[in-house]
Structure formats: C-alpha cells, structure tokens
Amino acid sequence: MYETSSISEIVTILKETRIRLIGIDGIDGVGKSMLATKLSQELGYTHLNIDDYIDKNHGQYVNHVHYDAIRRQLNDEKKNPIIIEGVCLLAVFEKLQRDLDMLIYIKKVSEYGSWRDKDDCDITEGIDEFMTKKKETLQKFVEAEAHIEGKDVSNDAIFPELAEEIIRYHYGYRPHDKADIIYKRID
C-alpha cells in the first residue's frame, strides 16, 4: 500500500502502471469526485461517478444502483482507462461481478496526520454493538438539543440509513486496508 497526499504522485503511478480500471473509494463528502475529476483530466481517462447511476432519495446506496447501466458503460469503454468512484465501491463491484485493477482510498486527515473518520471506518468491536452505541449517542444528542431549546422529544432519533450502510460497509469490506493507494486529503 502506497500513501500520499500528492495528486501528482498518483498521476505518476497511474502513468507508469497503465492499468485500465481504477476505483476511488471513501466516505461521502471526502473528495472522491474532486480526485477523480483531476486524475481524469490530467490523464485523459474516462470518469464515471456511481452517483450518476443511482436512484436518489432512498436513504441507501448499494441496492439502488443501476448495475446494467454501469456494465454497459464499462463495456463501451473497453480500450480507454476508466476512473470510477463512489461510496461502498467494493460492494458495488461485487454486485457487478467485476474486479478493479487498482483501488485508491481517500482519507480525510488533520494537518497532524490523524484520520478524521477513523472511529466510523476502522471499527474493531462488533458492528451491531458499535451501531447500537452510535444510535444511543445520537438519541442523547437529540434529547440534549431539545432540552436546550425547551422542546419535548416525542420520537426516537433516526440514524441515517446511508450513514449506517457506509459504516457497515467499512466494517465488512475494509477498503482502507485493501487499497493500493491511500490518498491523504489534508483537511
């Protein structure tokens, strides 16, 4: 595994390896599209964003991807290298029954090098226990916020389905451990 905070180093690696199918994975909002756009512009590669092939507003990701459309796009671009990006990328490729030639994982890191999302992405305890704690923490936060605002809490807080899917994906697939390149995006 190679770690870098330099896009130009990634460009150099991709030029030297001449691989065809490059995946970019990471949590939502980490900068996958930005990195994919920069790499595809620099290298002249096709850029596919899985978000463009998904039914929106379902609260989940992997089960709402239009896999046939992605397969067609991957087959149409047989000769041109492709950079494909999205959350839960390894799960998407498992459903596509395809393999990536290279996986780049983006970590948002502090200026001191600590991974900002480590707690949600590098889980060492049982996932169900972890999710129970996350949901309890959210509930306590909602109750405290309601108390400060002088409101009653009439319902349980609802943990976002997509956030849970991404956490469970990281627990099961561990893309940050399987990546060929870790791109450290300094936040």
LOMARVEX-196071 format. One record per residue: residue number from 1; x, y, z of N, C-alpha, C in turn. Coordinates in pm, whole numbers, always signed. Layout:
atom seq:NUM&neast:X&nnorth:Y&nup:Z&caeast:X&canorth:Y&caup:Z&ceast:X&cnorth:Y&cup:Z
...
END
This chain:
atom seq:1&neast:+85&nnorth:-118&nup:+0&caeast:+0&canorth:+0&caup:+0&ceast:+89&cnorth:+124&cup:+0
atom seq:2&neast:+54&nnorth:+216&nup:-87&caeast:+129&canorth:+341&caup:-100&ceast:+44&cnorth:+454&cup:-45
atom seq:3&neast:+101&nnorth:+539&nup:+40&caeast:+27&canorth:+652&caup:+96&ceast:+89&cnorth:+782&cup:+47
atom seq:4&neast:+2&nnorth:+877&nup:+11&caeast:+49&canorth:+1005&caup:-38&ceast:-57&cnorth:+1112&cup:-15
atom seq:5&neast:-15&nnorth:+1236&nup:-10&caeast:-107&canorth:+1348&caup:-9&ceast:-88&cnorth:+1431&cup:-136
atom seq:6&neast:-21&nnorth:+1373&nup:-234&caeast:+10&canorth:+1441&caup:-359&ceast:-64&cnorth:+1378&cup:-477
atom seq:7&neast:-146&nnorth:+1456&nup:-541&caeast:-216&canorth:+1408&caup:-660&ceast:-117&cnorth:+1379&cup:-773
atom seq:8&neast:-13&nnorth:+1461&nup:-783&caeast:+86&canorth:+1439&caup:-890&ceast:+157&cnorth:+1305&cup:-873
atom seq:9&neast:+177&nnorth:+1258&nup:-748&caeast:+236&canorth:+1126&caup:-727&ceast:+142&cnorth:+1016&cup:-778
atom seq:10&neast:+13&nnorth:+1035&nup:-755&caeast:-85&canorth:+936&caup:-804&ceast:-85&cnorth:+934&cup:-956
atom seq:11&neast:-80&nnorth:+1053&nup:-1017&caeast:-75&canorth:+1062&caup:-1164&ceast:+47&cnorth:+985&cup:-1217
atom seq:12&neast:+161&nnorth:+1005&nup:-1154&caeast:+283&canorth:+936&caup:-1196&ceast:+267&cnorth:+785&cup:-1187
atom seq:13&neast:+211&nnorth:+737&nup:-1076&caeast:+189&canorth:+593&caup:-1059&ceast:+97&cnorth:+539&cup:-1167
atom seq:14&neast:-11&nnorth:+611&nup:-1195&caeast:-107&canorth:+565&caup:-1296&ceast:-45&cnorth:+566&cup:-1435
atom seq:15&neast:+38&nnorth:+664&nup:-1465&caeast:+106&canorth:+667&caup:-1594&ceast:+200&cnorth:+549&cup:-1610
atom seq:16&neast:+269&nnorth:+514&nup:-1501&caeast:+367&canorth:+405&caup:-1506&ceast:+300&cnorth:+268&cup:-1514
atom seq:17&neast:+187&nnorth:+251&nup:-1448&caeast:+125&canorth:+119&caup:-1442&ceast:+35&cnorth:+90&cup:-1562
atom seq:18&neast:-21&nnorth:+191&nup:-1622&caeast:-108&canorth:+176&caup:-1739&ceast:-219&cnorth:+74&cup:-1718
atom seq:19&neast:-285&nnorth:+85&nup:-1608&caeast:-396&canorth:-5&caup:-1580&ceast:-525&cnorth:+52&cup:-1636
atom seq:20&neast:-626&nnorth:-31&nup:-1647&caeast:-750&canorth:+9&caup:-1714&ceast:-860&cnorth:+56&cup:-1621
atom seq:21&neast:-881&nnorth:-7&nup:-1508&caeast:-997&canorth:+22&caup:-1424&ceast:-952&cnorth:+61&cup:-1283
atom seq:22&neast:-965&nnorth:+189&nup:-1253&caeast:-921&canorth:+245&caup:-1125&ceast:-1043&cnorth:+287&cup:-1045
atom seq:23&neast:-1053&nnorth:+242&nup:-923&caeast:-1163&canorth:+279&caup:-836&ceast:-1117&cnorth:+378&cup:-730
atom seq:24&neast:-1205&nnorth:+471&nup:-696&caeast:-1178&canorth:+565&caup:-587&ceast:-1291&cnorth:+551&cup:-487
atom seq:25&neast:-1254&nnorth:+518&nup:-364&caeast:-1350&canorth:+490&caup:-257&ceast:-1321&cnorth:+581&cup:-139
atom seq:26&neast:-1417&nnorth:+593&nup:-52&caeast:-1406&canorth:+673&caup:+70&ceast:-1546&cnorth:+709&cup:+117
atom seq:27&neast:-1555&nnorth:+769&nup:+234&caeast:-1686&canorth:+806&caup:+285&ceast:-1747&cnorth:+917&cup:+202
atom seq:28&neast:-1876&nnorth:+944&nup:+223&caeast:-1941&canorth:+1050&caup:+148&ceast:-1882&cnorth:+1185&cup:+186
atom seq:29&neast:-1858&nnorth:+1269&nup:+85&caeast:-1808&canorth:+1404&caup:+107&ceast:-1659&cnorth:+1415&cup:+129
atom seq:30&neast:-1583&nnorth:+1308&nup:+107&caeast:-1439&canorth:+1311&caup:+134&ceast:-1357&cnorth:+1369&cup:+19
atom seq:31&neast:-1416&nnorth:+1377&nup:-100&caeast:-1344&canorth:+1434&caup:-215&ceast:-1317&cnorth:+1335&cup:-327
atom seq:32&neast:-1397&nnorth:+1230&nup:-336&caeast:-1379&canorth:+1130&caup:-441&ceast:-1397&cnorth:+1191&cup:-580
atom seq:33&neast:-1502&nnorth:+1269&nup:-596&caeast:-1530&canorth:+1330&caup:-727&ceast:-1422&cnorth:+1429&cup:-765
atom seq:34&neast:-1375&nnorth:+1506&nup:-669&caeast:-1268&canorth:+1602&caup:-696&ceast:-1142&cnorth:+1530&cup:-743
atom seq:35&neast:-1103&nnorth:+1424&nup:-673&caeast:-983&canorth:+1350&caup:-712&ceast:-1003&cnorth:+1283&cup:-847
atom seq:36&neast:-1117&nnorth:+1220&nup:-868&caeast:-1144&canorth:+1153&caup:-995&ceast:-1142&cnorth:+1251&cup:-1111
atom seq:37&neast:-1199&nnorth:+1368&nup:-1091&caeast:-1201&canorth:+1471&caup:-1196&ceast:-1060&cnorth:+1516&cup:-1229
atom seq:38&neast:-980&nnorth:+1544&nup:-1127&caeast:-842&canorth:+1589&caup:-1151&ceast:-759&cnorth:+1481&cup:-1221
atom seq:39&neast:-773&nnorth:+1357&nup:-1176&caeast:-697&canorth:+1249&caup:-1239&ceast:-742&cnorth:+1226&cup:-1383
atom seq:40&neast:-873&nnorth:+1226&nup:-1406&caeast:-922&canorth:+1201&caup:-1542&ceast:-882&cnorth:+1314&cup:-1637
atom seq:41&neast:-882&nnorth:+1437&nup:-1588&caeast:-839&canorth:+1549&caup:-1673&ceast:-689&cnorth:+1540&cup:-1704
atom seq:42&neast:-610&nnorth:+1508&nup:-1604&caeast:-465&canorth:+1501&caup:-1620&ceast:-424&cnorth:+1385&cup:-1713
atom seq:43&neast:-496&nnorth:+1273&nup:-1702&caeast:-457&canorth:+1153&caup:-1774&ceast:-539&cnorth:+1125&cup:-1900
atom seq:44&neast:-650&nnorth:+1197&nup:-1916&caeast:-738&canorth:+1172&caup:-2031&ceast:-822&cnorth:+1046&cup:-2016
atom seq:45&neast:-843&nnorth:+1000&nup:-1894&caeast:-922&canorth:+881&caup:-1867&ceast:-1070&cnorth:+917&cup:-1857
atom seq:46&neast:-1155&nnorth:+820&nup:-1883&caeast:-1298&canorth:+835&caup:-1863&ceast:-1326&cnorth:+836&cup:-1713
atom seq:47&neast:-1419&nnorth:+921&nup:-1671&caeast:-1456&canorth:+932&caup:-1529&ceast:-1603&cnorth:+894&cup:-1514
atom seq:48&neast:-1628&nnorth:+791&nup:-1433&caeast:-1765&canorth:+751&caup:-1401&ceast:-1790&cnorth:+772&cup:-1253
atom seq:49&neast:-1900&nnorth:+839&nup:-1222&caeast:-1942&canorth:+860&caup:-1084&ceast:-2064&cnorth:+773&cup:-1060
atom seq:50&neast:-2055&nnorth:+680&nup:-966&caeast:-2167&canorth:+590&caup:-940&ceast:-2292&cnorth:+667&cup:-901
atom seq:51&neast:-2275&nnorth:+784&nup:-841&caeast:-2391&canorth:+866&caup:-805&ceast:-2480&cnorth:+897&cup:-926
atom seq:52&neast:-2421&nnorth:+897&nup:-1045&caeast:-2497&canorth:+923&caup:-1167&ceast:-2581&cnorth:+802&cup:-1210
atom seq:53&neast:-2561&nnorth:+688&nup:-1143&caeast:-2629&canorth:+564&caup:-1179&ceast:-2710&cnorth:+509&cup:-1061
atom seq:54&neast:-2768&nnorth:+598&nup:-984&caeast:-2838&canorth:+555&caup:-864&ceast:-2973&cnorth:+623&cup:-853
atom seq:55&neast:-3070&nnorth:+548&nup:-801&caeast:-3199&canorth:+608&caup:-768&ceast:-3178&cnorth:+694&cup:-644
atom seq:56&neast:-3210&nnorth:+819&nup:-652&caeast:-3188&canorth:+913&caup:-540&ceast:-3298&cnorth:+903&cup:-436
atom seq:57&neast:-3266&nnorth:+954&nup:-319&caeast:-3361&canorth:+973&caup:-209&ceast:-3421&cnorth:+844&cup:-154
atom seq:58&neast:-3344&nnorth:+738&nup:-156&caeast:-3390&canorth:+612&caup:-96&ceast:-3325&cnorth:+589&cup:+40
atom seq:59&neast:-3226&nnorth:+670&nup:+73&caeast:-3160&canorth:+655&caup:+201&ceast:-3053&cnorth:+548&cup:+204
atom seq:60&neast:-3044&nnorth:+471&nup:+97&caeast:-2942&canorth:+368&caup:+87&ceast:-2871&cnorth:+381&cup:-47
atom seq:61&neast:-2769&nnorth:+301&nup:-67&caeast:-2685&canorth:+317&caup:-184&ceast:-2676&cnorth:+191&cup:-268
atom seq:62&neast:-2612&nnorth:+88&nup:-217&caeast:-2576&canorth:-30&caup:-295&ceast:-2697&cnorth:-95&cup:-362
atom seq:63&neast:-2810&nnorth:-102&nup:-294&caeast:-2928&canorth:-167&caup:-351&ceast:-3005&cnorth:-80&cup:-450
atom seq:64&neast:-2960&nnorth:+42&nup:-472&caeast:-3032&canorth:+133&caup:-561&ceast:-2948&cnorth:+179&cup:-681
atom seq:65&neast:-2838&nnorth:+108&nup:-705&caeast:-2752&canorth:+137&caup:-819&ceast:-2809&cnorth:+69&cup:-943
atom seq:66&neast:-2801&nnorth:+136&nup:-1057&caeast:-2842&canorth:+80&caup:-1187&ceast:-2721&cnorth:+3&cup:-1245
atom seq:67&neast:-2711&nnorth:-122&nup:-1205&caeast:-2594&canorth:-203&caup:-1241&ceast:-2584&cnorth:-229&cup:-1390
atom seq:68&neast:-2695&nnorth:-250&nup:-1458&caeast:-2690&canorth:-275&caup:-1602&ceast:-2632&cnorth:-155&cup:-1677
atom seq:69&neast:-2668&nnorth:-34&nup:-1635&caeast:-2617&canorth:+87&caup:-1700&ceast:-2465&cnorth:+100&cup:-1678
atom seq:70&neast:-2419&nnorth:+68&nup:-1558&caeast:-2275&canorth:+73&caup:-1532&ceast:-2202&cnorth:-33&cup:-1615
atom seq:71&neast:-2257&nnorth:-154&nup:-1621&caeast:-2195&canorth:-261&caup:-1702&ceast:-2182&cnorth:-216&cup:-1847
atom seq:72&neast:-2290&nnorth:-158&nup:-1901&caeast:-2286&canorth:-109&caup:-2040&ceast:-2175&cnorth:-5&cup:-2057
atom seq:73&neast:-2166&nnorth:+88&nup:-1964&caeast:-2065&canorth:+193&caup:-1973&ceast:-1924&cnorth:+134&cup:-1964
atom seq:74&neast:-1903&nnorth:+40&nup:-1874&caeast:-1772&canorth:-24&caup:-1862&ceast:-1737&cnorth:-101&cup:-1989
atom seq:75&neast:-1833&nnorth:-168&nup:-2048&caeast:-1809&canorth:-242&caup:-2172&ceast:-1787&cnorth:-151&cup:-2291
atom seq:76&neast:-1855&nnorth:-36&nup:-2296&caeast:-1837&canorth:+59&caup:-2405&ceast:-1699&cnorth:+124&cup:-2404
atom seq:77&neast:-1638&nnorth:+130&nup:-2289&caeast:-1509&canorth:+196&caup:-2274&ceast:-1394&cnorth:+95&cup:-2263
atom seq:78&neast:-1404&nnorth:-13&nup:-2337&caeast:-1308&canorth:-124&caup:-2321&ceast:-1162&cnorth:-83&cup:-2339
atom seq:79&neast:-1134&nnorth:+11&nup:-2427&caeast:-995&canorth:+45&caup:-2454&ceast:-945&cnorth:+161&cup:-2370
atom seq:80&neast:-1032&nnorth:+255&nup:-2338&caeast:-991&canorth:+372&caup:-2262&ceast:-992&cnorth:+341&cup:-2112
atom seq:81&neast:-884&nnorth:+376&nup:-2041&caeast:-886&canorth:+357&caup:-1896&ceast:-1001&cnorth:+435&cup:-1831
atom seq:82&neast:-1053&nnorth:+379&nup:-1723&caeast:-1168&canorth:+437&caup:-1655&ceast:-1136&cnorth:+458&cup:-1508
atom seq:83&neast:-1176&nnorth:+573&nup:-1458&caeast:-1173&canorth:+600&caup:-1314&ceast:-1318&cnorth:+602&cup:-1270
atom seq:84&neast:-1352&nnorth:+513&nup:-1179&caeast:-1489&canorth:+504&caup:-1129&ceast:-1486&cnorth:+529&cup:-979
atom seq:85&neast:-1580&nnorth:+612&nup:-933&caeast:-1578&canorth:+649&caup:-792&ceast:-1716&cnorth:+647&cup:-730
atom seq:86&neast:-1717&nnorth:+619&nup:-600&caeast:-1840&canorth:+619&caup:-524&ceast:-1820&cnorth:+555&cup:-389
atom seq:87&neast:-1914&nnorth:+577&nup:-299&caeast:-1908&canorth:+512&caup:-169&ceast:-1941&cnorth:+364&cup:-187
atom seq:88&neast:-1895&nnorth:+284&nup:-96&caeast:-1923&canorth:+140&caup:-95&ceast:-1881&cnorth:+73&cup:-226
atom seq:89&neast:-1771&nnorth:+119&nup:-282&caeast:-1730&canorth:+78&caup:-416&ceast:-1703&cnorth:-73&cup:-428
atom seq:90&neast:-1641&nnorth:-131&nup:-327&caeast:-1614&canorth:-275&caup:-336&ceast:-1743&cnorth:-357&cup:-333
atom seq:91&neast:-1843&nnorth:-310&nup:-261&caeast:-1973&canorth:-379&caup:-260&ceast:-2041&cnorth:-365&cup:-395
atom seq:92&neast:-2030&nnorth:-248&nup:-456&caeast:-2087&canorth:-226&caup:-590&ceast:-2019&cnorth:-319&cup:-690
atom seq:93&neast:-1887&nnorth:-329&nup:-684&caeast:-1815&canorth:-414&caup:-779&ceast:-1841&cnorth:-562&cup:-753
atom seq:94&neast:-1869&nnorth:-599&nup:-631&caeast:-1907&canorth:-737&caup:-603&ceast:-2039&cnorth:-768&cup:-674
atom seq:95&neast:-2135&nnorth:-675&nup:-669&caeast:-2263&canorth:-697&caup:-738&ceast:-2244&cnorth:-694&cup:-890
atom seq:96&neast:-2149&nnorth:-615&nup:-938&caeast:-2119&canorth:-612&caup:-1081&ceast:-2045&cnorth:-738&cup:-1127
atom seq:97&neast:-1992&nnorth:-813&nup:-1032&caeast:-1909&canorth:-930&caup:-1058&ceast:-1788&cnorth:-892&cup:-1143
atom seq:98&neast:-1727&nnorth:-782&nup:-1101&caeast:-1608&canorth:-729&caup:-1169&ceast:-1502&cnorth:-700&cup:-1064
atom seq:99&neast:-1378&nnorth:-690&nup:-1107&caeast:-1267&canorth:-653&caup:-1019&ceast:-1206&cnorth:-523&cup:-1068
atom seq:100&neast:-1159&nnorth:-445&nup:-975&caeast:-1083&canorth:-325&caup:-1006&ceast:-938&cnorth:-364&cup:-1030
atom seq:101&neast:-870&nnorth:-290&nup:-1116&caeast:-727&canorth:-311&caup:-1133&ceast:-648&cnorth:-240&cup:-1023
atom seq:102&neast:-704&nnorth:-131&nup:-973&caeast:-640&canorth:-56&caup:-866&ceast:-747&cnorth:+14&cup:-784
atom seq:103&neast:-726&nnorth:+17&nup:-652&caeast:-817&canorth:+87&caup:-562&ceast:-742&cnorth:+200&cup:-492
atom seq:104&neast:-798&nnorth:+319&nup:-503&caeast:-748&canorth:+435&caup:-431&ceast:-852&cnorth:+467&cup:-324
atom seq:105&neast:-806&nnorth:+478&nup:-200&caeast:-896&canorth:+511&caup:-90&ceast:-856&cnorth:+649&cup:-37
atom seq:106&neast:-957&nnorth:+735&nup:-19&caeast:-929&canorth:+870&caup:+32&ceast:-960&cnorth:+875&cup:+181
atom seq:107&neast:-861&nnorth:+924&nup:+254&caeast:-878&canorth:+951&caup:+397&ceast:-867&cnorth:+1102&cup:+418
atom seq:108&neast:-965&nnorth:+1156&nup:+487&caeast:-957&canorth:+1296&caup:+527&ceast:-875&cnorth:+1299&cup:+656
atom seq:109&neast:-760&nnorth:+1369&nup:+653&caeast:-671&canorth:+1371&caup:+769&ceast:-651&cnorth:+1514&cup:+817
atom seq:110&neast:-619&nnorth:+1525&nup:+945&caeast:-589&canorth:+1656&caup:+1003&ceast:-450&cnorth:+1699&cup:+956
atom seq:111&neast:-415&nnorth:+1821&nup:+983&caeast:-281&canorth:+1868&caup:+945&ceast:-172&cnorth:+1792&cup:+1020
atom seq:112&neast:-210&nnorth:+1723&nup:+1128&caeast:-114&canorth:+1643&caup:+1205&ceast:-113&cnorth:+1497&cup:+1161
atom seq:113&neast:-196&nnorth:+1463&nup:+1064&caeast:-194&canorth:+1329&caup:+1008&ceast:-295&cnorth:+1231&cup:+1063
atom seq:114&neast:-380&nnorth:+1273&nup:+1158&caeast:-476&canorth:+1177&caup:+1212&ceast:-599&cnorth:+1167&cup:+1121
atom seq:115&neast:-645&nnorth:+1045&nup:+1101&caeast:-758&canorth:+1015&caup:+1014&ceast:-886&cnorth:+1060&cup:+1084
atom seq:116&neast:-955&nnorth:+1157&nup:+1028&caeast:-1072&canorth:+1216&caup:+1092&ceast:-1189&cnorth:+1118&cup:+1109
atom seq:117&neast:-1206&nnorth:+1024&nup:+1018&caeast:-1321&canorth:+933&caup:+1022&ceast:-1283&cnorth:+793&cup:+1070
atom seq:118&neast:-1170&nnorth:+782&nup:+1135&caeast:-1120&canorth:+652&caup:+1180&ceast:-1221&cnorth:+579&cup:+1268
atom seq:119&neast:-1286&nnorth:+650&nup:+1359&caeast:-1379&canorth:+585&caup:+1452&ceast:-1493&cnorth:+513&cup:+1379
atom seq:120&neast:-1541&nnorth:+571&nup:+1269&caeast:-1652&canorth:+510&caup:+1194&ceast:-1606&cnorth:+415&cup:+1084
atom seq:121&neast:-1479&nnorth:+420&nup:+1048&caeast:-1431&canorth:+340&caup:+935&ceast:-1337&cnorth:+227&cup:+972
atom seq:122&neast:-1276&nnorth:+233&nup:+1087&caeast:-1179&canorth:+132&caup:+1128&ceast:-1225&cnorth:+69&cup:+1258
atom seq:123&neast:-1341&nnorth:+7&nup:+1254&caeast:-1410&canorth:-45&caup:+1372&ceast:-1346&cnorth:-178&cup:+1413
atom seq:124&neast:-1318&nnorth:-189&nup:+1543&caeast:-1254&canorth:-310&caup:+1593&ceast:-1349&cnorth:-395&cup:+1678
atom seq:125&neast:-1459&nnorth:-337&nup:+1722&caeast:-1556&canorth:-413&caup:+1802&ceast:-1663&cnorth:-470&cup:+1708
atom seq:126&neast:-1756&nnorth:-546&nup:+1762&caeast:-1865&canorth:-600&caup:+1682&ceast:-1950&cnorth:-488&cup:+1622
atom seq:127&neast:-1991&nnorth:-503&nup:+1499&caeast:-2061&canorth:-396&caup:+1429&ceast:-2197&cnorth:-366&cup:+1490
atom seq:128&neast:-2270&nnorth:-467&nup:+1534&caeast:-2402&canorth:-441&caup:+1593&ceast:-2388&cnorth:-364&cup:+1724
atom seq:129&neast:-2291&nnorth:-400&nup:+1803&caeast:-2264&canorth:-327&caup:+1928&ceast:-2224&cnorth:-183&cup:+1897
atom seq:130&neast:-2139&nnorth:-166&nup:+1797&caeast:-2094&canorth:-32&caup:+1758&ceast:-2212&cnorth:+53&cup:+1713
atom seq:131&neast:-2300&nnorth:-3&nup:+1627&caeast:-2414&canorth:+73&caup:+1577&ceast:-2512&cnorth:+107&cup:+1689
atom seq:132&neast:-2530&nnorth:+18&nup:+1784&caeast:-2616&canorth:+47&caup:+1899&ceast:-2562&cnorth:+168&cup:+1974
atom seq:133&neast:-2432&nnorth:+172&nup:+1996&caeast:-2370&canorth:+286&caup:+2065&ceast:-2387&cnorth:+415&cup:+1984
atom seq:134&neast:-2369&nnorth:+407&nup:+1852&caeast:-2385&canorth:+526&caup:+1766&ceast:-2528&cnorth:+580&cup:+1777
atom seq:135&neast:-2625&nnorth:+490&nup:+1773&caeast:-2765&canorth:+531&caup:+1780&ceast:-2799&cnorth:+587&cup:+1917
atom seq:136&neast:-2744&nnorth:+529&nup:+2022&caeast:-2767&canorth:+581&caup:+2158&ceast:-2706&cnorth:+720&cup:+2172
atom seq:137&neast:-2588&nnorth:+741&nup:+2117&caeast:-2523&canorth:+872&caup:+2121&ceast:-2607&cnorth:+976&cup:+2047
atom seq:138&neast:-2660&nnorth:+940&nup:+1931&caeast:-2745&canorth:+1030&caup:+1855&ceast:-2870&cnorth:+1066&cup:+1936
atom seq:139&neast:-2931&nnorth:+966&nup:+1998&caeast:-3052&canorth:+988&caup:+2078&ceast:-3022&cnorth:+1086&cup:+2192
atom seq:140&neast:-2912&nnorth:+1067&nup:+2261&caeast:-2874&canorth:+1157&caup:+2371&ceast:-2851&cnorth:+1299&cup:+2320
atom seq:141&neast:-2789&nnorth:+1311&nup:+2202&caeast:-2766&canorth:+1443&caup:+2144&ceast:-2899&cnorth:+1512&cup:+2112
atom seq:142&neast:-2992&nnorth:+1439&nup:+2052&caeast:-3123&canorth:+1494&caup:+2017&ceast:-3197&cnorth:+1538&cup:+2144
atom seq:143&neast:-3190&nnorth:+1456&nup:+2246&caeast:-3256&canorth:+1490&caup:+2373&ceast:-3193&cnorth:+1614&cup:+2436
atom seq:144&neast:-3060&nnorth:+1624&nup:+2435&caeast:-2992&canorth:+1741&caup:+2491&ceast:-3026&cnorth:+1867&cup:+2412
atom seq:145&neast:-3027&nnorth:+1855&nup:+2281&caeast:-3061&canorth:+1969&caup:+2196&ceast:-3204&cnorth:+2015&cup:+2221
atom seq:146&neast:-3297&nnorth:+1921&nup:+2234&caeast:-3437&canorth:+1954&caup:+2263&ceast:-3448&cnorth:+2022&cup:+2398
atom seq:147&neast:-3374&nnorth:+1973&nup:+2495&caeast:-3376&canorth:+2032&caup:+2630&ceast:-3327&cnorth:+2176&cup:+2625
atom seq:148&neast:-3219&nnorth:+2201&nup:+2554&caeast:-3164&canorth:+2336&caup:+2541&ceast:-3266&cnorth:+2429&cup:+2475
atom seq:149&neast:-3337&nnorth:+2378&nup:+2376&caeast:-3435&canorth:+2459&caup:+2304&ceast:-3571&cnorth:+2462&cup:+2374
atom seq:150&neast:-3583&nnorth:+2391&nup:+2486&caeast:-3708&canorth:+2390&caup:+2561&ceast:-3820&cnorth:+2313&cup:+2493
atom seq:151&neast:-3784&nnorth:+2211&nup:+2418&caeast:-3882&canorth:+2130&caup:+2346&ceast:-3888&cnorth:+1990&cup:+2406
atom seq:152&neast:-3998&nnorth:+1922&nup:+2381&caeast:-4010&canorth:+1782&caup:+2421&ceast:-3958&cnorth:+1693&cup:+2309
atom seq:153&neast:-3898&nnorth:+1582&nup:+2348&caeast:-3856&canorth:+1484&caup:+2249&ceast:-3966&cnorth:+1380&cup:+2242
atom seq:154&neast:-4040&nnorth:+1384&nup:+2133&caeast:-4154&canorth:+1292&caup:+2121&ceast:-4118&cnorth:+1163&cup:+2047
atom seq:155&neast:-4012&nnorth:+1165&nup:+1970&caeast:-3974&canorth:+1048&caup:+1890&ceast:-3829&cnorth:+1011&cup:+1915
atom seq:156&neast:-3798&nnorth:+888&nup:+1881&caeast:-3658&canorth:+847&caup:+1883&ceast:-3587&cnorth:+911&cup:+1764
atom seq:157&neast:-3461&nnorth:+942&nup:+1785&caeast:-3380&canorth:+995&caup:+1676&ceast:-3361&cnorth:+885&cup:+1573
atom seq:158&neast:-3361&nnorth:+922&nup:+1447&caeast:-3344&canorth:+824&caup:+1340&ceast:-3203&cnorth:+840&cup:+1283
atom seq:159&neast:-3125&nnorth:+733&nup:+1295&caeast:-2990&canorth:+733&caup:+1241&ceast:-3001&cnorth:+718&cup:+1090
atom seq:160&neast:-2935&nnorth:+804&nup:+1013&caeast:-2947&canorth:+798&caup:+866&ceast:-2905&cnorth:+661&cup:+810
atom seq:161&neast:-2990&nnorth:+606&nup:+724&caeast:-2964&canorth:+474&caup:+666&ceast:-2835&cnorth:+470&cup:+586
atom seq:162&neast:-2808&nnorth:+576&nup:+509&caeast:-2687&canorth:+578&caup:+428&ceast:-2563&cnorth:+580&cup:+518
atom seq:163&neast:-2567&nnorth:+657&nup:+624&caeast:-2453&canorth:+660&caup:+717&ceast:-2429&cnorth:+522&cup:+775
atom seq:164&neast:-2535&nnorth:+452&nup:+813&caeast:-2519&canorth:+318&caup:+867&ceast:-2466&cnorth:+223&cup:+761
atom seq:165&neast:-2516&nnorth:+235&nup:+638&caeast:-2468&canorth:+148&caup:+530&ceast:-2318&cnorth:+167&cup:+508
atom seq:166&neast:-2272&nnorth:+292&nup:+510&caeast:-2131&canorth:+320&caup:+488&ceast:-2046&cnorth:+267&cup:+602
atom seq:167&neast:-2093&nnorth:+281&nup:+725&caeast:-2020&canorth:+229&caup:+841&ceast:-2012&cnorth:+76&cup:+832
atom seq:168&neast:-2125&nnorth:+12&nup:+804&caeast:-2126&canorth:-135&caup:+792&ceast:-2039&cnorth:-183&cup:+675
atom seq:169&neast:-2040&nnorth:-109&nup:+566&caeast:-1955&canorth:-141&caup:+452&ceast:-1807&cnorth:-139&cup:+493
atom seq:170&neast:-1767&nnorth:-34&nup:+562&caeast:-1627&canorth:-25&caup:+605&ceast:-1590&cnorth:-139&cup:+699
atom seq:171&neast:-1683&nnorth:-176&nup:+785&caeast:-1658&canorth:-286&caup:+877&ceast:-1639&cnorth:-418&cup:+800
atom seq:172&neast:-1725&nnorth:-442&nup:+703&caeast:-1722&canorth:-569&caup:+630&ceast:-1617&cnorth:-578&cup:+521
atom seq:173&neast:-1597&nnorth:-470&nup:+447&caeast:-1507&canorth:-473&caup:+332&ceast:-1367&cnorth:-418&cup:+360
atom seq:174&neast:-1356&nnorth:-328&nup:+456&caeast:-1229&canorth:-266&caup:+495&ceast:-1151&cnorth:-214&cup:+373
atom seq:175&neast:-1213&nnorth:-124&nup:+294&caeast:-1146&canorth:-75&caup:+173&ceast:-1016&cnorth:-1&cup:+202
atom seq:176&neast:-1006&nnorth:+60&nup:+318&caeast:-884&canorth:+132&caup:+356&ceast:-767&cnorth:+36&cup:+378
atom seq:177&neast:-795&nnorth:-89&nup:+408&caeast:-689&canorth:-190&caup:+421&ceast:-657&cnorth:-256&cup:+287
atom seq:178&neast:-752&nnorth:-259&nup:+196&caeast:-734&canorth:-326&caup:+67&ceast:-682&cnorth:-234&cup:-43
atom seq:179&neast:-678&nnorth:-104&nup:-16&caeast:-640&canorth:-7&caup:-118&ceast:-495&cnorth:-24&cup:-161
atom seq:180&neast:-471&nnorth:+2&nup:-288&caeast:-335&canorth:+5&caup:-341&ceast:-269&cnorth:+138&cup:-307
atom seq:181&neast:-352&nnorth:+245&nup:-309&caeast:-304&canorth:+379&caup:-276&ceast:-400&cnorth:+441&cup:-176
atom seq:182&neast:-345&nnorth:+500&nup:-72&caeast:-422&canorth:+582&caup:+22&ceast:-388&cnorth:+726&cup:-11
atom seq:183&neast:-491&nnorth:+802&nup:-49&caeast:-472&canorth:+945&caup:-73&ceast:-516&cnorth:+1017&cup:+53
atom seq:184&neast:-421&nnorth:+1082&nup:+118&caeast:-449&canorth:+1156&caup:+242&ceast:-485&cnorth:+1300&cup:+205
atom seq:185&neast:-613&nnorth:+1329&nup:+215&caeast:-661&canorth:+1464&caup:+187&ceast:-655&cnorth:+1545&cup:+316
atom seq:186&neast:-566&nnorth:+1639&nup:+320&caeast:-546&canorth:+1719&caup:+442&ceast:-658&cnorth:+1820&cup:+452
atom seq:187&neast:-726&nnorth:+1814&nup:+566&caeast:-844&canorth:+1897&caup:+590&ceast:-809&cnorth:+2016&cup:+677
END
